[in-house]
């Protein structure tokens, strides 16, 4: 049970950090996150 709770907590923390970093990158330079997203899809 503890491992599942820790896994879910880390997943939510990763989603939160990812959202914040993506917003910061869009604020910094708009082309950077678009290129990163395209690279992940490719």
C-alpha positions as a LaTeX table, in Angstrom:
\begin{tabular}{lrrr}
\hline
Residue & $x$ (\AA) & $y$ (\AA) & $z$ (\AA) \\
\hline
Unk1 & 0.00 & 0.00 & 0.00 \\
Unk2 & 2.83 & 2.38 & 0.87 \\
Unk3 & 4.57 & 1.79 & $-2.46$ \\
Unk4 & 1.38 & 2.54 & $-4.38$ \\
Unk5 & 0.78 & 5.72 & $-2.39$ \\
Unk6 & 4.36 & 6.85 & $-2.96$ \\
Unk7 & 4.09 & 6.08 & $-6.67$ \\
Unk8 & 0.87 & 8.09 & $-7.00$ \\
Unk9 & 2.36 & 10.97 & $-5.02$ \\
Unk10 & 5.46 & 11.09 & $-7.22$ \\
Unk11 & 3.28 & 10.95 & $-10.35$ \\
Unk12 & 1.20 & 13.90 & $-9.19$ \\
Unk13 & 4.32 & 15.81 & $-8.17$ \\
Unk14 & 5.85 & 15.14 & $-11.59$ \\
Unk15 & 2.70 & 16.37 & $-13.33$ \\
Unk16 & 2.72 & 19.55 & $-11.25$ \\
Unk17 & 6.40 & 20.24 & $-11.91$ \\
Unk18 & 5.92 & 19.50 & $-15.60$ \\
Unk19 & 3.06 & 21.99 & $-15.81$ \\
Unk20 & 5.09 & 24.68 & $-14.06$ \\
Unk21 & 8.17 & 24.11 & $-16.22$ \\
Unk22 & 6.11 & 24.12 & $-19.42$ \\
Unk23 & 4.46 & 27.41 & $-18.44$ \\
Unk24 & 7.84 & 28.91 & $-17.58$ \\
Unk25 & 9.29 & 27.82 & $-20.93$ \\
Unk26 & 6.35 & 29.34 & $-22.81$ \\
Unk27 & 6.86 & 32.57 & $-20.87$ \\
Unk28 & 10.61 & 32.51 & $-21.56$ \\
Unk29 & 10.60 & 31.65 & $-25.27$ \\
Unk30 & 7.52 & 30.40 & $-27.06$ \\
Unk31 & 9.37 & 28.23 & $-29.59$ \\
Unk32 & 11.25 & 26.10 & $-27.03$ \\
Unk33 & 8.32 & 24.06 & $-25.61$ \\
Unk34 & 6.78 & 23.67 & $-29.07$ \\
Unk35 & 10.03 & 22.20 & $-30.43$ \\
Unk36 & 10.40 & 19.96 & $-27.35$ \\
Unk37 & 6.84 & 18.68 & $-27.72$ \\
Unk38 & 7.36 & 18.04 & $-31.43$ \\
Unk39 & 10.60 & 16.18 & $-30.64$ \\
Unk40 & 8.80 & 13.97 & $-28.10$ \\
Unk41 & 6.09 & 13.17 & $-30.65$ \\
Unk42 & 8.64 & 12.39 & $-33.35$ \\
\hline
\end{tabular}
